[in-house]
């Protein structure tokens, strides 16, 4: 696919850069397309790495710029995401959902676990689940972000951690023994040695297995007192436990604190971190309480809600593959159906390798699985992420193919920040997962630098065209797939559910020619006017076919 995708970039080059610049600076009204979670385009970003709108909060709690390469805070904040929403950046990509790394207050100090000093810029080392981390902003910044996203037709998916606290540092003492275990390390021989253990050294594991009352950590109480919210937090906890009847066990404190983000700000879903390292029933309880909080928020803020969809939850079950269907094999051979424990979707770790298949093999297989064993559920496909050291196209040599396969595949799609701009995933000097976490390459995009011979603006525009087409047509991710022709390779997607009727035809790998004849028989009727969303050209169906005048190697066809 690489040669034809390069031809996409070269064709019409004179108008690409002007179009991109206009789309980045103009805030557009959201397209009114039916939203379906199974067709969602999810933009996953590390807040600290995305965009810095407030340099005054770059180093909170005494943090410093003294870490190993790409392991310190770098300034990105919640206000930066809000600014990019207002600029129309996400809408121009067709993004439906922004996935935020945890904004909760992180450990204040840094660790040194073999890769040099590291800070908690990524959000997975919690110190206080009830506070916004000052490096990212304030409660007002968080509220403004969610409200702005909703006003632009975008939902917020919040990353939540139930498995562990942050590491122990001189500034961050270990939580009490009735809250966390500090050993043994996970050995992955069976379920117990995967759940009742610590993932890595110095990462205390929350005792989600307990059902007995435990007292709040003294350090947390002292912190609340110093911040002037001690009585408020205690009263809120008292009301929660009185209503639920749950014991004051660690898991229920965390459920309360996590779902408060839904109740206070109206976030629309959770992405559950390290899901297989927590007792499955905990996720079901979290979903139950989050759903209640979401409905309460919608009732109290009817002018801010986006539709009437239920609260959504996707899970990181490490190594889950769409081929597993609903039965994931845990270490030791035990099988768990995570979909039955509150998850609407699971992250599909298999996509990065499946993307090496030809398009028809990939698309037909995924459609059959999603409309067969996984009917009623979905997967979240990705080509790269924050902690996957083996992404698809790590060197960014096939950015056009990456977009085409990810955004046209059945299932939901996750864009990792910078996929659409060929952001470097192998930064010099960095080690381990830091390689995947370089700052968003805004300057390279603005100056239209080249990566592996491809102009970044051309790559970005390709992702944008596919993303906007996908956003407007739920049939792409949630519909049934059917091949229509081999030469050129042409397929249809149709969606007919809950009063929404949608259909599209896509042709890939078009040969170099001024005009292309595309079959649409059985999908669109003779005499119907159709539009190619990639070139903008229109055509009338005649004898079950349309003729599209385009220099590009793909067409994205739907009713005008």
Secondary structure, DSSP 8 states (H G I E B T S, - for coil): -HHHHHHHHHTTHHHHHHHHHHHHHS----------GGG-EEEEE-HHHH--S-GGGSS-TT--S-SSTT-S-----HHHHHHHHHHTHHHHTT--EEEE---EEE-SS-EESSSSEE--TTS-SEEEEEEE-TTT--HHHHHHHHHHHHHTT-EEEEEE--SB----BTTB----TTTEE---B---SSSHHHHSSBSSTT--EE-TT--S-----HHHHHHHHHTT-HHHHHHHHHHHHHHH---S-HHHHHHHHHHHHHHHH---EEEETTGGGS-HHHHHHHHHHHHHHHHHHHHH-TTT--SS---EEEE--TT--GGGTT-EE-TTS-EE-GGGGT-SEEEETTHHHHTTS-HHHHHHHHHHHHTTTTTT-EEEEES--SS-SS-TTTT-S-HHHHHHHHHHSSSEEEEETTGGGT--SS-TT--GGGGG-----HHHHHTT-EETTEEHHHHHHHHHHHHHHHHH-THHHHSEEEEEETTTEEEEEEEEETTEEEEEEEEES--S-SEEEEE-TTTS-TT-EEEETTT--EEE-BTTEEEEE-SSS-EEEEE-
